[in-house]
């Protein structure tokens, strides 16, 4: 029946991939085969799986170590990885209600019709998941039913956000706390469905004016620390090559399509630490003492309109520049003009809210696990900011400059987030901010800048220390003037 929304198990209980998934059992049970025959069979099946096709990963232990909760759903499970978590079972009834609404959109199809369409995508979908052991606990019918139930939930939930639901009906989920947790959980790397499943289900039931990619971008890209209006408005209809919801957010953040990466070999002497300039970076307060000023770039937009739709400033547009300034000084009647560099670090302003750590961690995890992401923008950004922010004083400096908008409380909380974001993260060899870090380090290592930094740190580190130093200098000048006047009166 067209409106039958109760999912019943199919008679086919064949595992998704028996040779791979039950490989351990076969190794024990098939004692009549030689070890070579057993492993040859397993190797043959292994060749069907390609690591390059994996797009939905289990986050590695190194990244999870500092905050495992940031990768774990709190309310809803999407996909196979967290399906059996008993704490998430309460949302299954909500999924059924969304499926019921989904089935009302096209009377030509019933549950089994959608299952048959998803079955055509099964092999391609299976390749997207890297944890084959987890998939082994599902039969073919169970896996397809999960794709339908979870996929319909995502599609209908996004439609609901845009108020695209049947006339006379209201939102199924209207509690703000649930909406916040669902938005959070749908952007976890381990909680993804392949985008081809979502677009397939959407296209079978969509209205002519609906754009699924537009709904995804406008609902989730606000989770980024900074929204770039131009990137948000571009390519609303282009879904080619998109892997999952999290990648849509990644694209909105970078606004830059990936380009094939080619290795080039140059015969030149490269310093051993040429790619490790970020390790030599100092904190924001230390750079401030060394004569580097900080200034914000662009604005934080809570509403998008005609006045900002052309702004293409991304979170990653951090630039360091410096200019040479001349300060005259007198020495025995001859004038000398020493020069020193005055640096300025320009950083796009961004906002830190309760969900910032979670979304940044999952975007970084996506980059760290993906072999086809060659410029790891979020990874490099996290590493750079981790070097720039060591304490609450660094956050305070950047906040007073308008670079950070702190909406989570103490500056120490923001510092703690950035100090931990880099745990377990492996910097790429083509570090995005290598030139900026190199120029900053060279600026700070100049003799004049080192002396000025020491002077500020030791004698002007705080208002009271600065006043004490100024008072001491003033008394010294008065003493010197008194000595000169006494000497002149003696000569008379």
Order of alpha helices (4+ residues) and beta strands (2+ residues): alpha-alpha-alpha-alpha-alpha-alpha-alpha-alpha-alpha-alpha-alpha-alpha-alpha-alpha-alpha-beta-beta-beta-beta-alpha-alpha-alpha-beta-alpha-alpha-alpha-alpha
